[in-house]
Amino acid sequence: MKSGVILAGTDQVAVDVVAIGILRSLGTTEAVSRGSVWQLEQIRRAVELGLGASHADQIEIVTANAASQAIADQIRPLIV
């Protein structure tokens, strides 16, 4: 399934977290879909290294139109 989404950002962790949210919204492996995004090994390690956001409240999803905003609204609960 294609997401039809392009991600860009200056925060490496935020981009990865949102990408995981997209994967979760489309259906993914149990390993990726289980638990908090913030407890996934790669995200946890990136946060420990100070590479970017450490909580969903620090991530701003900027959209270009209503359709994009609908996708962002769908993803937001999946990245907490």
C-alpha positions as CSV (number, residue, x, y, z in Angstrom):
1,M,0.0,0.0,0.0
2,K,1.3,3.5,-0.9
3,S,1.1,6.2,1.7
4,G,1.2,9.1,-0.8
5,V,3.1,11.1,1.8
6,I,6.4,13.0,1.6
7,L,8.2,13.7,4.9
8,A,10.8,16.4,5.4
9,G,12.3,17.9,8.5
10,T,15.3,19.1,10.3
11,D,14.8,16.8,13.3
12,Q,15.9,13.2,12.5
13,V,14.0,11.7,15.4
14,A,10.8,13.5,14.6
15,V,10.9,12.4,11.0
16,D,11.5,8.8,12.0
17,V,8.7,8.9,14.6
18,V,6.2,10.3,12.1
19,A,7.3,7.7,9.5
20,I,6.6,5.0,12.1
21,G,3.2,6.6,12.7
22,I,2.5,6.4,9.0
23,L,3.6,2.7,8.9
24,R,1.3,2.0,11.9
25,S,-1.6,3.7,10.1
26,L,-1.1,1.5,7.1
27,G,-0.4,-1.7,8.9
28,T,3.0,-3.0,9.7
29,T,4.9,-5.7,11.5
30,E,4.0,-6.6,15.1
31,A,7.5,-5.4,16.2
32,V,6.8,-1.9,14.8
33,S,3.2,-1.7,15.8
34,R,3.6,-2.8,19.4
35,G,3.9,-0.3,22.3
36,S,5.0,3.3,22.3
37,V,7.0,4.6,19.4
38,W,9.3,6.1,22.0
39,Q,10.2,2.7,23.3
40,L,11.4,1.3,20.0
41,E,15.1,0.5,20.3
42,Q,16.3,2.9,17.5
43,I,14.1,5.8,18.7
44,R,15.1,5.3,22.3
45,R,18.8,5.3,21.4
46,A,18.5,8.3,19.1
47,V,16.8,10.2,22.0
48,E,19.6,9.1,24.4
49,L,22.1,10.5,21.9
50,G,20.2,13.8,21.8
51,L,19.6,13.6,18.0
52,G,16.1,15.2,18.2
53,A,12.7,15.2,19.8
54,S,12.2,13.2,22.9
55,H,8.4,13.4,23.1
56,A,5.4,13.7,20.7
57,D,4.6,17.2,22.1
58,Q,7.9,18.4,20.6
59,I,6.8,17.4,17.0
60,E,5.0,19.8,14.8
61,I,3.4,18.3,11.7
62,V,3.0,21.0,9.1
63,T,0.6,20.3,6.3
64,A,-0.2,22.0,3.0
65,N,-3.9,21.3,2.7
66,A,-7.0,19.7,4.3
67,A,-6.2,16.3,2.9
68,S,-2.7,16.4,4.4
69,Q,-4.1,17.6,7.7
70,A,-6.5,14.6,7.8
71,I,-3.5,12.3,7.5
72,A,-1.6,14.2,10.2
73,D,-4.6,14.0,12.5
74,Q,-4.7,10.2,11.9
75,I,-1.0,9.9,12.7
76,R,-0.8,12.1,15.8
77,P,-2.4,9.5,18.2
78,L,0.0,6.8,16.9
79,I,3.1,8.7,17.9
80,V,2.5,9.3,21.6
